[in-house]
Amino acid sequence: MESTKKYLGIVWILLGVYVGYDRITDSLTKIGSDKLEDRVFGWVVLCVLVPIVVGGLILFGKFALDGEYKFDEREKE
């Protein structure tokens, strides 16, 4: 089970990198739009949502790789 958690940690990190790339490129095209509501939405996604989502996915993956979700350690406390 621990190897599965570590494997999924790599999956979460790669998913975070992919989502970050996808959302940044989409936001940049929205920012370059002629419509004001597209530009505002693009800036909000780029400055607020991308760091939260990407940071959360990568951090979750890092914790899974480091073994922070081991059940045995919690029982001993």
C-alpha positions in Angstrom: 0.0 0.0 0.0 2.9 2.4 0.8 4.3 1.9 -2.7 0.9 2.8 -4.2 0.8 6.0 -2.1 4.3 6.9 -3.4 3.3 6.2 -7.0 0.2 8.3 -6.6 2.4 11.1 -5.1 4.2 11.2 -8.4 0.9 11.3 -10.3 -0.3 14.2 -8.2 2.9 16.2 -8.8 2.7 15.6 -12.6 -1.0 16.5 -12.6 -0.1 19.7 -10.8 2.5 20.6 -13.4 0.1 19.8 -16.2 -2.8 21.8 -14.7 -0.4 24.7 -14.1 0.8 24.7 -17.7 -2.7 24.4 -19.1 -4.3 27.1 -16.9 -1.4 29.5 -17.5 -1.6 29.2 -21.3 -5.4 29.5 -21.2 -5.2 32.6 -18.9 -2.7 34.3 -21.1 -5.0 33.9 -24.1 -7.9 35.2 -22.0 -5.8 38.2 -21.0 -5.1 39.0 -24.6 -8.8 39.0 -25.5 -10.7 42.2 -26.6 -13.5 41.7 -24.1 -13.1 43.2 -20.6 -14.8 40.3 -18.8 -12.4 37.8 -20.4 -9.4 39.9 -19.3 -10.6 40.2 -15.7 -11.4 36.4 -15.6 -7.9 35.6 -17.0 -6.2 37.7 -14.4 -8.2 36.2 -11.6 -7.5 32.7 -12.7 -3.8 33.5 -13.2 -3.2 35.3 -10.0 -5.5 33.6 -7.6 -6.7 30.2 -8.7 -3.5 28.8 -10.4 -1.3 29.2 -7.4 -3.9 27.6 -5.0 -4.7 24.6 -7.2 -1.1 23.9 -8.4 0.4 24.5 -5.0 -2.2 22.1 -3.4 -1.6 19.3 -5.9 2.2 19.5 -5.8 2.2 19.7 -2.0 -0.2 16.8 -1.7 2.0 14.8 -4.0 5.2 15.7 -2.0 3.5 14.6 1.2 2.5 11.3 -0.4 6.1 10.8 -1.6 7.6 11.6 1.8 5.3 9.1 3.5 3.3 11.6 5.6 0.1 9.5 5.2 1.4 6.4 7.0 -1.4 4.9 9.2 1.0 3.1 11.5 2.7 6.3 12.8 -0.7 7.8 13.9 -1.6 4.7 15.9 1.5 5.0 18.1 0.8 8.6 19.1 
